[in-house]
Amino acid sequence: MSSSARRSFIYRRTLVTQSAADSPARRATDAAGASPLKLIDLSVLPRWGLKGRNTFSWLAARGAAIPGTDNTAQPQDDGSLIARLSPGEALILSSPAIGQSRLAAPLDELAPEGFGACYPVPRRDSHCWFVVTGADAPGLFAKVCAVDLAPDQFPDRNIAQTIVARLSAIVIRHDIGGSLAFSVLAESASAEYLWDCLVDAMAEFSGAVCGGEVLATMR
């Protein structure tokens, strides 16, 4: 896919952590099911932002399924996700499986000055995108985030605009194949710092850094 031509904001970090995660000892541990917690960098994949009072009517006119309330997310039929951050702001994440969204063409063609009070926001450049999966994910976040992300407190498709590791972040719960899954987006300038904090926080849970292809096996 075309997104593979882009380098992640943290590609130097993942060269090290993925190499360690792919060691024979790590693979044996993963095969035994002892490392359910996974950290994945999806920063190379497309994502878009929209702002303006007509944001959701613009998306609806293009066949998108719209989240019903603020701070909730709605999966699309192609595996992409629309997150409603406010009455006039949306974040669109491409499908991890295909690295794209059927909304990509109209979103990419939207002029910088917008259309009908709907304006594009370049989230691909401004925000890194990490995913944390596994039953121990709430325990990891308890170490770096003030919001309680336990399943009984933070339902699937909910969004927290909060602080993670002292950074402003967007946390979206979107379970995959029955497994807990959380997307974390924060300013790209702090991507390496946030990655390091998440890697450190998951150490006590025997977590593993994985490539994005692992998400396809969870469906």
Secondary structure, 3 states (H helix, E strand, C coil): CHHHHCCCCCHHHHHHHHHHHCCHHHHHHHHCCCCCCEEEECCCCCEEEEECCCHHHHHHHCCCCCCCCCCEEEECCCCCEEEEEECCEEEEECECCCCECCCHHHHHHCCCCCCCCCEEECHHHHEEEEEEECCCHHHHHHHHECCCCCCCCCCCCEEEEEEECCEEEEEEECCECCECEEEEEEEHHHHHHHHHHHHHHCHHHCCEEECHHHHHHHC
